[in-house]
Amino acid sequence: MENLSAVAPPPASELVSRQDLQQRLPMLFPSPSSLEWELRQHLDEYISGGAVFQISRRFFFHPPTFERIALSIAARRAKARRTSSG
């Protein structure tokens, strides 16, 4: 049996498609390609954090959790840039 996370998943009614996610977070992902790049780079982190779910070969997203993780990733990037340039 698979080891499930201690955090309960959100209700299925709160999950959205990739297109809906990008439309809900245009400030973070102004285009579909920017969201695609983010997912290629950090998909495992989003899955581990409970923001991305795969159901019947399709990916679904929990917008509030996805946004929280995206901002955490952005803060890490900003900190890394600051320390590498200073």
Backbone hydrogen bonds, N-H to C=O, Kabsch-Sander energy under -0.5 kcal/mol:
donor,donor_aa,acceptor,acceptor_aa,energy
4,L,2,E,-0.7
14,E,11,P,-2.1
15,L,12,A,-1.7
16,V,61,F,-2.6
21,L,17,S,-2.3
22,Q,18,R,-2.3
23,Q,19,Q,-2.0
24,R,20,D,-1.7
25,L,21,L,-1.4
28,L,25,L,-0.5
29,F,25,L,-2.7
35,L,31,S,-1.5
36,E,32,P,-2.3
37,W,33,S,-2.3
38,E,34,S,-2.0
39,L,35,L,-2.4
40,R,36,E,-2.3
41,Q,37,W,-2.1
42,H,38,E,-2.4
43,L,39,L,-1.5
46,Y,42,H,-1.9
47,I,43,L,-2.6
48,S,44,D,-2.8
49,G,45,E,-1.9
50,G,47,I,-1.5
51,A,46,Y,-2.9
52,V,46,Y,-1.0
53,F,60,F,-2.7
55,I,53,F,-0.6
55,I,58,R,-3.1
58,R,55,I,-1.7
60,F,53,F,-3.1
61,F,16,V,-2.5
62,H,51,A,-2.3
66,F,62,H,-2.8
67,E,63,P,-2.8
68,R,64,P,-1.9
69,I,65,T,-2.3
70,A,66,F,-2.7
71,L,67,E,-2.4
72,S,68,R,-1.7
73,I,69,I,-2.5
74,A,70,A,-2.3
75,A,71,L,-2.3
76,R,72,S,-2.1
77,R,73,I,-2.3
78,A,74,A,-2.5
79,K,75,A,-2.4
80,A,76,R,-2.5
81,R,77,R,-2.5
82,R,78,A,-2.3
83,T,79,K,-2.5
84,S,80,A,-1.9
85,S,81,R,-1.7
86,G,82,R,-0.9
